[in-house]
Amino acid sequence: MEKNNLIYKCCISVIAIIFMTTSCDNVLNQDPVDSFNEESLFRDINLVEAFLYQCYDQIGGDHENVLGMKEDLLSSSTDELLNIHRAGNVTFTKGTLTPSYLGHFGGTGNSVGVRYSFILWHDLYRNIKNVNTLLDGIDDVPVKTAAEEAKLQQIKAEALFIRAFDYTNLLRSYGGLVLSDKKYDLKDDFLLPKRSTLQETVDFILKDVDLAIEGLPLKADIEQGRATKGTAAALKSRLLSFVAGELTNGGYEASNPLVSFDGGNRTDRLLAAKNAAKEVLDGKYGKYALTGAAGEPSADITEAEIQAYAENYAGIFLQKGVWDDEIIFGVQYLNKQGNVARNNLYWGPNGYNCWGNNEPIEDLVREYEMKDGSSFQWDKYKPGDKSVRAFTKQQLETDPEHNPYIGREPRFYASILFDGAPWRDRPSTDNKIQIGHKIKRPGNALIGKDVASLMSEISKMESDQIGGADSRSAANQAWNGTKTGYYIRKMLDVTLNGEIDNNENTWVEMRLAEVMLDYAEACIELGEVEEGLKAVNKIRNRAGLPGRELSADQNQAREWYRHERLIEMMGEGDRWYSIRKWMICDKVIKSFSPTYIYHFEDGVSIYIYNTTTLADTREWNKRQYWLPIAIEEMNKAPQLQQNPGY
């Protein structure tokens, strides 16, 4: 039987795997299906491996939505994106998160559905329970050869990685945890376990990670998608980077050892984070490299070069076969194996019969730089006006950058679908996204008016307006149209008809750019600014942007670094952990307005950030720096201490 070199054979049932991985004689000698239990599990190395696959399958909480690949992205709980279909359930940005109502962070009694939920306490602990069962019995599995013994030790190391991965996600969400490395027994008293301190939890995870690194093979020696030395080392970097931040180092409830360290110092933690990341970057655990060209881009970068950089960056998230050297860990979706992803359907524009969820917010869009690396300025042509851009056809011909979407950096074109962006075949719109409205009247008289006046005047022209094919005034699926003025493009496959086809591109859970950013942050916070900015510049150069000035002071370097992380990791879920780690939620979680676009018959175009209305009302609640433990879990184990503020 040919081995599948892609992740998660576990989509097939355990019994089916038995038939795939044993000889005909052995299949005939298997116990009947109804007798499959722990006793039979640990009599056969193939069954143990099949059980490991199930643990992989549940690593993100649910086998149908592994890791971050969900209809509702975690990034919609940040200042990056808007969840248009279940915005009220995004409790993190609404200030409504309680133990009784967790919304997207909820469990069976209070969530909006598994495929919409994140970091579920009970799901991850269920998987930890399974891993502990595997580790408890694995040493009793009979082996006949040295090769089988080596395989068994590898399975053990993979299980340790999975446990460390799940505990890391729990720690970054809840703080100190209930720690367990033993199989549960019916005789156990479940009213005894209590939460360990943050330090004890970190130490527990690091022990698992170090054992996993020791026992795992390099990526060349194992099927793609299973844990490797590099995978475990990148997880170590992720964990240590998070706990070196402000949040866990006295920034919130400094006297509470569940959410803040009660000993040691931040400098030592930053050094540990720096060293963990550097080991990965130095190739100690396998060959990894950023996708694409290194070195400074051309000073006068051409449109063709911008397109090439954009395609290179977009391609990182569209890999369908063997991964390149940037991906450290991910999930390959294969229709033939039942692993289903619907990125294009979930997030694509309504005009293509897709659902338009997880839409970029105007503040995010403005963070993308110009092609020369300078900051984008909405009010470039009318200083002080942050809401309106109006121009004539003649002005646009003289200076195309009057259009706010012209002349931007490559990652903008790889990540955002905007009015006029090229997309899938659709002759009626010249194969472009059409979010703006066309108005069969002249618009010249409107130039110079403020937002309120513009919206009032334009409302009187309703009978002469035609809504864009991808707007909320479209004839097709208007309810799925954008509420922000944009759609996400990152992770969408332009070759697929989202209405019909499933995606097969990889969900990239860990990649080298994240480790490089972890390294840059640690260096900058330690005062090693030049070294940190060198790492930042590698990511910028790969994206087609010039490097930052290495002589910057620490405050400037920190600002540049945090900007770079926002843009580079947009949509991948990293932002939710970062804004909490840096304790900047009070600055970035805020209500925002929609962007409207109008094209008039005389060639005038007006882009309006419509501050007379809101696209989403948001409110920050400081206690939400840590998630609460659900009331159902507290009722089952009342001895657990709830997180502060709840």
C-alpha positions as CSV (number, residue, x, y, z in Angstrom):
1,M,0.0,0.0,0.0
2,E,1.5,3.3,-1.1
3,K,2.1,5.7,1.9
4,N,0.3,9.0,1.8
5,N,2.9,11.6,2.4
6,L,0.3,14.2,3.4
7,I,-1.3,14.9,6.7
8,Y,-4.1,13.2,8.5
9,K,-4.8,9.8,7.3
10,C,-6.9,9.8,10.4
11,C,-9.9,11.0,8.4
12,I,-10.4,7.3,7.7
13,S,-11.8,5.3,10.6
14,V,-9.5,3.2,12.8
15,I,-10.9,0.0,11.6
16,A,-10.3,1.0,7.9
17,I,-6.7,1.8,8.8
18,I,-6.3,-1.7,10.3
19,F,-7.1,-3.2,6.8
20,M,-4.7,-0.8,5.1
21,T,-1.7,-1.4,7.3
22,T,-1.7,-5.2,8.0
23,S,-1.3,-8.3,5.8
24,C,-4.3,-10.4,4.7
25,D,-3.5,-13.0,7.3
26,N,-3.4,-10.4,10.0
27,V,-6.6,-8.9,8.9
28,L,-8.4,-12.2,9.2
29,N,-7.0,-12.6,12.7
30,Q,-8.2,-9.2,14.0
31,D,-10.7,-9.0,16.8
32,P,-14.2,-8.1,15.8
33,V,-15.1,-4.4,15.6
34,D,-17.1,-4.4,18.8
35,S,-14.2,-5.7,20.8
36,F,-11.8,-2.9,19.8
37,N,-10.6,-1.5,23.2
38,E,-7.5,-0.4,25.0
39,E,-6.4,-4.0,25.5
40,S,-6.4,-4.8,21.8
41,L,-5.1,-1.3,21.0
42,F,-1.8,-1.9,22.7
43,R,-1.3,-5.4,21.2
44,D,-0.6,-4.0,17.7
45,I,1.8,-1.2,16.7
46,N,-0.4,-0.5,13.6
47,L,-3.4,0.2,15.9
48,V,-1.3,2.5,18.1
49,E,-0.3,4.5,15.0
50,A,-3.9,4.7,13.9
51,F,-4.8,6.0,17.3
52,L,-2.0,8.6,17.0
53,Y,-3.7,9.7,13.7
54,Q,-6.9,10.3,15.6
55,C,-4.9,12.5,18.1
56,Y,-3.6,14.5,15.1
57,D,-7.1,14.7,13.8
58,Q,-8.3,16.4,17.0
59,I,-5.3,18.7,17.5
60,G,-7.3,21.8,16.8
61,G,-10.4,20.7,18.6
62,D,-12.5,19.1,15.8
63,H,-11.6,16.8,12.9
64,E,-13.7,18.7,10.4
65,N,-12.1,22.0,11.1
66,V,-8.5,21.3,12.0
67,L,-6.4,24.0,13.6
68,G,-7.3,27.5,12.2
69,M,-9.2,26.4,9.1
70,K,-12.8,27.4,10.0
71,E,-15.6,29.4,8.4
72,D,-15.1,32.1,11.0
73,L,-11.4,33.0,11.3
74,L,-9.8,33.8,14.7
75,S,-8.6,37.0,13.0
76,S,-12.2,38.3,13.0
77,S,-11.8,38.5,16.8
78,T,-9.1,41.2,16.2
79,D,-8.7,44.5,14.4
80,E,-8.0,42.7,11.2
81,L,-11.3,41.4,10.0
82,L,-15.1,41.5,10.4
83,N,-17.2,38.4,10.7
84,I,-20.3,39.5,8.9
85,H,-22.5,36.5,9.7
86,R,-22.0,36.1,13.4
87,A,-20.5,39.4,14.5
88,G,-22.6,39.2,17.7
89,N,-20.9,36.0,18.7
90,V,-17.4,37.5,18.4
91,T,-17.6,38.2,22.1
92,F,-13.9,39.2,22.4
93,T,-14.6,42.4,20.4
94,K,-18.0,43.0,21.9
95,G,-16.9,43.1,25.5
96,T,-19.5,40.4,26.3
97,L,-17.3,37.4,27.0
98,T,-18.5,35.7,30.2
99,P,-18.2,32.1,31.6
100,S,-21.9,31.7,30.7
101,Y,-21.5,33.1,27.2
102,L,-18.2,32.6,25.3
103,G,-19.5,32.8,21.8
104,H,-16.8,31.7,19.5
105,F,-14.7,30.5,22.4
106,G,-17.5,28.5,23.8
107,G,-18.3,24.8,24.4
108,T,-21.3,22.6,23.7
109,G,-23.7,24.6,25.8
110,N,-22.8,28.1,24.7
111,S,-21.0,28.1,21.4
112,V,-22.4,28.9,17.9
113,G,-21.3,25.6,16.5
114,V,-18.1,23.6,16.3
115,R,-17.0,24.8,12.9
116,Y,-17.2,28.4,14.2
117,S,-15.4,27.9,17.5
118,F,-11.8,28.4,18.7
119,I,-9.6,27.0,21.5
120,L,-12.3,24.9,23.1
121,W,-11.3,23.9,26.6
122,H,-13.2,20.6,26.7
123,D,-12.1,19.6,23.1
124,L,-8.4,20.2,23.7
125,Y,-8.6,18.4,27.1
126,R,-10.3,15.5,25.4
127,N,-7.5,15.2,23.0
128,I,-4.9,15.5,25.8
129,K,-6.8,12.6,27.5
130,N,-6.4,10.5,24.4
131,V,-2.7,11.3,24.2
132,N,-2.2,10.4,27.8
133,T,-4.0,7.1,27.1
134,L,-1.6,6.4,24.2
135,L,1.5,7.3,26.2
136,D,0.3,5.2,29.2
137,G,0.2,2.0,27.2
138,I,2.7,2.5,24.4
139,D,5.6,0.9,26.3
140,D,3.6,-2.4,26.5
141,V,3.2,-2.7,22.8
142,P,5.1,-5.8,21.5
143,V,7.7,-5.2,18.8
144,K,9.6,-7.7,16.8
145,T,12.3,-5.7,15.1
146,A,14.6,-2.7,15.7
147,A,12.6,-0.9,13.1
148,E,9.3,-1.4,15.0
149,E,11.0,-0.2,18.2
150,A,12.2,2.9,16.4
151,K,8.7,3.5,15.0
152,L,7.2,3.1,18.5
153,Q,9.6,5.7,19.9
154,Q,8.8,8.1,17.1
155,I,5.0,7.7,17.8
156,K,5.7,8.5,21.5
157,A,7.6,11.7,20.5
158,E,4.7,12.7,18.1
159,A,2.2,12.2,20.9
160,L,4.3,14.4,23.2
161,F,4.3,17.1,20.6
162,I,0.6,16.9,20.2
163,R,0.1,17.2,24.0
164,A,2.5,20.2,24.0
165,F,0.7,21.8,21.1
166,D,-2.7,21.6,22.8
167,Y,-1.4,22.7,26.1
168,T,0.3,25.7,24.4
169,N,-2.9,26.8,22.9
170,L,-4.7,26.5,26.2
171,L,-1.9,28.4,28.0
172,R,-1.9,31.2,25.6
173,S,-5.7,31.5,26.1
174,Y,-6.3,30.7,29.8
175,G,-2.9,31.0,31.6
176,G,-2.1,28.3,34.2
177,L,-3.7,25.0,33.5
178,V,-4.8,21.7,35.0
179,L,-1.8,19.5,34.1
180,S,-2.0,15.8,33.5
181,D,0.5,13.3,32.1
182,K,-1.4,10.2,33.3
183,K,-4.3,8.2,31.9
184,Y,-7.6,9.0,33.7
185,D,-9.2,6.2,35.6
186,L,-12.9,5.8,36.6
187,K,-11.7,5.6,40.2
188,D,-9.9,9.0,40.0
189,D,-11.3,11.8,42.1
190,F,-11.9,14.6,39.6
191,L,-12.6,17.1,42.4
192,L,-9.0,17.1,43.4
193,P,-7.1,18.5,40.3
194,K,-6.4,22.2,40.5
195,R,-4.8,24.7,38.1
196,S,-1.1,24.9,38.2
197,T,0.7,28.2,38.1
198,L,1.8,29.8,34.8
199,Q,5.4,28.9,35.5
200,E,4.5,25.3,36.3
201,T,2.5,25.1,33.1
202,V,5.3,26.5,31.0
203,D,7.8,24.0,32.6
204,F,5.5,21.1,31.9
205,I,5.1,22.0,28.2
206,L,8.8,22.6,27.7
207,K,9.6,19.2,29.1
208,D,7.2,17.6,26.6
209,V,8.7,19.8,23.8
210,D,12.3,18.9,24.6
211,L,11.5,15.2,24.7
212,A,9.6,15.5,21.4
213,I,12.6,17.3,19.7
214,E,14.9,14.6,20.9
215,G,12.7,11.8,19.6
216,L,11.3,13.2,16.4
217,P,13.0,12.8,13.0
218,L,13.9,15.6,10.6
219,K,11.3,16.5,8.0
220,A,13.0,14.5,5.3
221,D,12.5,11.3,7.3
222,I,8.8,11.3,7.9
223,E,5.5,11.8,6.0
224,Q,4.6,15.4,5.4
225,G,2.3,16.8,8.0
226,R,3.5,14.8,10.9
227,A,5.6,16.4,13.6
228,T,9.3,16.8,13.1
229,K,12.2,18.2,15.1
230,G,11.6,21.5,13.4
231,T,7.9,21.5,14.2
232,A,8.5,20.9,17.9
233,A,11.3,23.5,17.9
234,A,9.0,26.1,16.3
235,L,6.3,25.4,18.9
236,K,8.9,26.1,21.6
237,S,9.7,29.4,19.9
238,R,6.0,30.2,19.8
239,L,5.4,29.4,23.4
240,L,8.5,31.2,24.7
241,S,7.8,34.3,22.6
242,F,4.3,34.6,24.1
243,V,5.3,34.2,27.7
244,A,8.0,36.8,27.2
245,G,5.4,39.5,26.5
246,E,3.9,42.2,28.7
247,L,0.8,40.2,29.5
248,T,2.5,37.4,31.5
249,N,5.2,39.6,33.0
250,G,3.2,41.7,35.5
251,G,1.1,43.5,32.9
252,Y,-2.2,42.1,34.2
253,E,-2.9,40.8,37.7
254,A,0.8,40.7,38.6
255,S,0.0,39.1,41.9
256,N,-1.9,36.2,40.4
257,P,0.4,33.3,39.6
258,L,-2.2,31.7,37.2
259,V,-1.8,34.6,34.7
260,S,1.5,36.2,35.6
261,F,5.0,34.8,36.6
262,D,5.7,35.1,40.3
263,G,9.5,34.7,39.9
264,G,12.3,35.1,37.5
265,N,12.6,38.1,35.2
266,R,11.5,39.1,31.7
267,T,15.1,39.5,30.4
268,D,15.8,35.8,31.0
269,R,12.5,34.9,29.2
270,L,13.3,37.1,26.2
271,L,16.8,35.4,26.0
272,A,15.1,32.0,26.1
273,A,12.7,33.1,23.3
274,K,15.5,34.5,21.2
275,N,17.6,31.4,21.6
276,A,14.7,29.0,20.7
277,A,14.0,30.9,17.6
278,K,17.6,31.2,16.6
279,E,18.1,27.4,16.7
280,V,15.3,27.0,14.1
281,L,16.7,29.9,12.0
282,D,20.2,28.4,12.1
283,G,19.0,25.1,10.7
284,K,19.7,23.0,13.8
285,Y,16.4,21.1,13.3
286,G,16.3,20.9,9.5
287,K,16.4,23.1,6.5
288,Y,13.9,26.0,6.4
289,A,13.9,29.1,4.3
290,L,11.6,32.0,3.4
291,T,9.8,31.4,0.1
292,G,11.1,33.7,-2.7
293,A,13.9,36.0,-3.4
294,A,16.2,37.5,-0.8
295,G,17.9,40.9,-0.9
296,E,16.7,44.4,-1.5
297,P,14.1,44.8,-4.3
298,S,14.7,47.2,-7.2
299,A,14.6,50.9,-6.2
300,D,12.2,51.5,-9.1
301,I,10.2,48.4,-8.8
302,T,8.0,47.7,-11.8
303,E,4.4,46.6,-12.0
304,A,5.6,43.2,-13.3
305,E,7.9,42.8,-10.3
306,I,5.2,43.8,-7.9
307,Q,3.0,41.1,-9.4
308,A,5.7,38.5,-9.1
309,Y,6.3,39.4,-5.4
310,A,2.5,39.2,-4.8
311,E,2.2,35.9,-6.5
312,N,5.2,34.5,-4.5
313,Y,3.6,35.6,-1.2
314,A,0.1,34.4,-2.1
315,G,1.6,31.0,-3.2
316,I,2.8,30.3,0.3
317,F,-0.8,29.6,1.3
318,L,-1.8,27.9,-1.9
319,Q,0.5,24.9,-1.8
320,K,-1.2,21.6,-2.7
321,G,1.6,19.1,-3.0
322,V,5.0,18.9,-1.4
323,W,5.5,21.9,0.8
324,D,8.4,24.3,0.2
325,D,10.9,25.1,2.9
326,E,8.9,27.9,4.6
327,I,6.2,25.6,5.9
328,I,7.0,24.0,9.2
329,F,3.6,22.5,10.1
330,G,0.3,22.5,8.4
331,V,-2.7,20.5,7.2
332,Q,-3.1,19.4,3.6
333,Y,-6.7,19.1,2.5
334,L,-7.5,16.3,0.1
335,N,-11.0,15.8,-1.3
336,K,-10.3,12.1,-2.0
337,Q,-9.6,11.5,1.7
338,G,-12.6,13.4,3.0
339,N,-10.6,16.3,4.3
340,V,-12.7,19.3,3.3
341,A,-11.9,23.0,3.2
342,R,-14.1,25.6,1.7
343,N,-12.0,28.8,1.9
344,N,-13.3,30.2,-1.4
345,L,-16.9,29.5,-0.5
346,Y,-16.7,30.9,3.0
347,W,-14.7,34.0,2.3
348,G,-15.1,34.7,-1.4
349,P,-17.2,37.6,-2.9
350,N,-21.0,37.3,-3.1
351,G,-20.9,38.1,-6.8
352,Y,-19.3,34.7,-7.3
353,N,-21.9,32.9,-5.2
354,C,-19.7,32.9,-2.2
355,W,-20.4,33.9,1.4
356,G,-18.1,36.9,1.9
357,N,-17.2,36.2,5.5
358,N,-14.1,37.6,7.4
359,E,-13.7,40.9,5.7
360,P,-10.7,43.3,6.0
361,I,-11.3,46.5,8.0
362,E,-10.4,49.9,6.5
363,D,-7.8,50.5,9.3
364,L,-6.0,47.3,8.3
365,V,-6.1,48.2,4.6
366,R,-4.5,51.5,5.3
367,E,-1.6,49.7,7.1
368,Y,-0.4,48.2,3.8
369,E,2.5,50.4,2.6
370,M,3.2,52.0,-0.8
371,K,5.4,50.1,-3.2
372,D,8.4,52.2,-2.2
373,G,8.0,51.3,1.5
374,S,6.5,54.6,2.5
375,S,3.4,54.7,4.6
376,F,0.0,54.9,2.8
377,Q,-1.6,58.3,3.4
378,W,-5.4,58.5,2.7
379,D,-5.3,62.3,3.0
380,K,-2.3,62.7,0.6
381,Y,-4.3,64.9,-1.8
382,K,-6.4,66.7,0.9
383,P,-4.4,66.9,4.1
384,G,-6.5,66.3,7.2
385,D,-9.4,64.6,5.4
386,K,-9.2,61.0,6.6
387,S,-12.6,60.0,5.3
388,V,-13.0,61.2,1.6
389,R,-10.9,60.7,-1.5
390,A,-12.5,62.3,-4.6
391,F,-10.9,62.8,-8.0
392,T,-11.7,63.3,-11.6
393,K,-10.8,61.1,-14.6
394,Q,-8.2,63.7,-15.7
395,Q,-6.6,63.7,-12.2
396,L,-6.4,59.9,-12.2
397,E,-4.8,59.9,-15.6
398,T,-2.2,62.4,-14.4
399,D,-1.5,60.5,-11.1
400,P,-3.0,57.0,-10.9
401,E,-2.3,56.9,-7.1
402,H,-5.3,59.1,-6.6
403,N,-7.0,55.7,-6.6
404,P,-6.1,54.5,-3.1
405,Y,-5.5,50.9,-4.3
406,I,-2.8,51.9,-6.9
407,G,0.9,51.8,-6.1
408,R,0.6,49.7,-3.0
409,E,3.0,47.0,-1.7
410,P,2.9,43.4,-3.1
411,R,1.3,41.9,0.0
412,F,-1.7,44.2,-0.4
413,Y,-2.5,42.6,-3.8
414,A,-1.9,39.1,-2.4
415,S,-4.1,39.6,0.6
416,I,-7.0,42.0,-0.2
417,L,-9.8,42.0,-2.7
418,F,-10.8,45.6,-3.4
419,D,-12.9,47.4,-5.9
420,G,-11.2,46.8,-9.3
421,A,-9.0,43.9,-8.1
422,P,-8.5,41.2,-10.8
423,W,-10.2,37.9,-9.9
424,R,-12.0,35.0,-11.5
425,D,-13.6,34.9,-15.0
426,R,-16.7,37.1,-15.2
427,P,-17.0,39.0,-18.5
428,S,-19.7,41.3,-17.1
429,T,-17.1,43.0,-14.8
430,D,-14.0,42.4,-16.9
431,N,-12.9,39.6,-14.5
432,K,-12.6,42.2,-11.7
433,I,-14.1,42.7,-8.3
434,Q,-16.9,45.2,-8.4
435,I,-17.7,46.7,-5.0
436,G,-18.4,50.3,-6.0
437,H,-21.7,51.7,-7.2
438,K,-22.1,53.3,-10.6
439,I,-24.2,56.5,-10.7
440,K,-25.7,57.7,-14.0
441,R,-25.2,61.4,-13.0
442,P,-22.2,63.7,-12.9
443,G,-20.2,63.9,-9.7
444,N,-18.0,66.9,-10.2
445,A,-20.2,69.1,-8.0
446,L,-19.8,66.8,-5.1
447,I,-16.0,67.1,-4.9
448,G,-14.9,68.9,-1.7
449,K,-18.0,68.0,0.3
450,D,-17.8,66.3,3.7
451,V,-19.0,62.8,4.5
452,A,-22.4,63.8,5.8
453,S,-23.2,66.0,2.9
454,L,-21.9,63.4,0.4
455,M,-24.1,60.6,1.9
456,S,-27.1,62.9,1.9
457,E,-26.6,64.0,-1.7
458,I,-25.8,60.5,-3.0
459,S,-28.9,59.1,-1.2
460,K,-31.0,61.3,-3.4
461,M,-29.5,59.6,-6.5
462,E,-30.7,56.1,-5.6
463,S,-32.8,55.7,-8.7
464,D,-29.7,56.3,-10.9
465,Q,-27.5,53.9,-9.0
466,I,-26.4,50.4,-10.0
467,G,-24.8,48.4,-7.2
468,G,-21.6,46.6,-7.9
469,A,-21.7,42.9,-8.6
470,D,-19.9,42.2,-5.3
471,S,-21.7,44.8,-3.1
472,R,-24.6,44.6,-0.7
473,S,-26.7,46.1,-3.5
474,A,-25.9,43.3,-5.9
475,A,-28.5,41.4,-7.7
476,N,-26.8,38.2,-6.5
477,Q,-26.7,37.2,-2.8
478,A,-26.7,40.7,-1.5
479,W,-26.9,39.4,2.1
480,N,-23.4,38.0,1.6
481,G,-22.0,41.3,0.3
482,T,-19.2,43.1,2.0
483,K,-20.0,45.3,5.0
484,T,-16.5,46.8,5.1
485,G,-15.8,47.5,1.4
486,Y,-13.3,44.6,1.0
487,Y,-12.9,40.9,0.9
488,I,-10.0,38.8,2.0
489,R,-7.9,37.4,-0.9
490,K,-5.2,35.6,1.1
491,M,-5.6,31.8,1.2
492,L,-8.2,31.9,-1.7
493,D,-7.5,30.0,-4.9
494,V,-8.3,32.0,-8.0
495,T,-8.5,28.7,-10.0
496,L,-11.4,27.4,-8.0
497,N,-15.1,28.0,-8.3
498,G,-15.9,28.4,-4.7
499,E,-19.6,27.7,-5.2
500,I,-18.8,24.2,-6.4
501,D,-15.2,23.2,-5.6
502,N,-13.5,22.4,-2.3
503,N,-10.1,23.9,-1.6
504,E,-7.1,21.7,-1.4
505,N,-4.5,24.3,-0.4
506,T,-2.7,23.8,2.8
507,W,-3.7,25.5,6.1
508,V,-0.3,26.8,7.2
509,E,-0.1,26.5,11.0
510,M,3.6,27.3,11.5
511,R,6.0,28.8,9.1
512,L,9.5,30.2,9.2
513,A,8.4,33.8,9.0
514,E,6.7,33.5,12.3
515,V,9.9,32.2,13.9
516,M,11.8,35.0,12.3
517,L,9.4,37.5,13.7
518,D,9.7,35.9,17.2
519,Y,13.4,36.3,16.9
520,A,13.2,39.9,15.8
521,E,10.9,40.7,18.7
522,A,13.1,39.2,21.3
523,C,16.1,41.0,20.0
524,I,14.4,44.4,19.9
525,E,13.0,44.0,23.4
526,L,16.5,43.0,24.6
527,G,17.9,46.2,23.1
528,E,19.6,44.4,20.2
529,V,17.8,46.6,17.7
530,E,20.1,46.2,14.7
531,E,19.9,42.4,14.9
532,G,16.2,42.5,15.3
533,L,15.7,44.8,12.3
534,K,17.9,42.6,10.2
535,A,15.4,39.8,10.7
536,V,12.5,42.2,10.0
537,N,14.2,43.3,6.8
538,K,14.5,39.7,5.5
539,I,10.7,39.4,5.6
540,R,10.2,42.9,4.0
541,N,12.7,42.1,1.2
542,R,11.0,38.8,0.5
543,A,7.8,40.8,0.2
544,G,9.3,43.3,-2.3
545,L,9.8,46.1,0.2
546,P,13.0,48.0,1.1
547,G,14.6,47.3,4.5
548,R,14.2,49.6,7.5
549,E,17.0,51.8,8.8
550,L,19.1,49.7,11.2
551,S,20.1,52.7,13.3
552,A,16.5,53.3,14.6
553,D,15.9,53.5,18.3
554,Q,14.1,50.8,20.3
555,N,10.7,52.5,20.2
556,Q,10.8,53.0,16.5
557,A,12.0,49.5,15.9
558,R,9.2,48.1,18.1
559,E,6.7,50.0,16.1
560,W,8.1,48.8,12.8
561,Y,8.3,45.2,14.1
562,R,4.7,45.2,15.2
563,H,3.5,46.7,11.9
564,E,5.4,44.0,10.0
565,R,3.9,41.2,12.1
566,L,0.4,42.6,11.4
567,I,0.8,42.6,7.7
568,E,2.9,39.4,7.3
569,M,0.7,37.3,9.4
570,M,-2.7,38.8,8.6
571,G,-5.6,36.3,8.6
572,E,-3.5,33.5,10.1
573,G,-4.8,33.9,13.7
574,D,-1.5,35.3,15.1
575,R,-2.9,38.7,15.8
576,W,-5.3,37.5,18.5
577,Y,-2.3,36.3,20.6
578,S,-0.1,39.3,19.7
579,I,-2.4,42.1,20.7
580,R,-3.0,40.3,24.0
581,K,0.6,39.6,24.6
582,W,1.5,43.2,24.0
583,M,-1.6,44.4,25.9
584,I,-2.7,46.8,23.2
585,C,-6.3,45.6,22.9
586,D,-7.6,48.9,24.4
587,K,-5.9,50.8,21.5
588,V,-6.9,48.5,18.6
589,I,-10.3,47.1,19.5
590,K,-12.7,49.9,18.4
591,S,-15.8,50.4,16.4
592,F,-15.3,51.2,12.7
593,S,-17.2,52.3,9.6
594,P,-17.7,50.9,6.1
595,T,-16.0,52.2,3.0
596,Y,-18.3,53.1,0.1
597,I,-17.2,53.8,-3.5
598,Y,-19.1,55.7,-6.2
599,H,-18.2,56.1,-9.8
600,F,-20.0,58.8,-11.7
601,E,-20.8,59.1,-15.4
602,D,-18.5,62.2,-15.8
603,G,-15.4,60.1,-14.7
604,V,-15.5,61.4,-11.1
605,S,-14.8,58.7,-8.4
606,I,-15.5,59.2,-4.7
607,Y,-14.2,56.9,-2.0
608,I,-15.9,57.5,1.4
609,Y,-15.0,56.1,4.8
610,N,-18.6,56.6,5.9
611,T,-18.3,57.8,9.5
612,T,-22.0,58.6,9.6
613,T,-22.6,54.9,10.3
614,L,-20.8,51.9,11.8
615,A,-20.0,48.6,10.2
616,D,-19.5,47.0,13.6
617,T,-19.8,48.3,17.1
618,R,-17.0,47.1,19.3
619,E,-16.0,47.5,23.0
620,W,-13.0,46.4,24.9
621,N,-13.2,44.8,28.3
622,K,-9.9,44.5,30.1
623,R,-10.7,41.2,31.8
624,Q,-10.8,39.6,28.3
625,Y,-7.0,39.5,28.1
626,W,-7.6,36.0,29.4
627,L,-10.5,33.7,28.5
628,P,-12.9,32.6,31.2
629,I,-13.3,28.9,31.9
630,A,-16.8,28.0,30.8
631,I,-19.5,27.7,33.5
632,E,-20.1,24.1,32.5
633,E,-16.5,23.3,33.2
634,M,-16.6,25.1,36.5
635,N,-19.7,23.2,37.5
636,K,-18.0,19.9,36.8
637,A,-14.9,21.0,38.7
638,P,-15.8,23.7,41.2
639,Q,-12.4,23.5,42.8
640,L,-10.9,25.3,39.8
641,Q,-10.0,28.9,40.2
642,Q,-11.7,31.2,37.6
643,N,-9.6,33.7,35.7
644,P,-9.5,37.2,37.2
645,G,-12.4,39.6,36.4
646,Y,-15.0,36.9,35.8
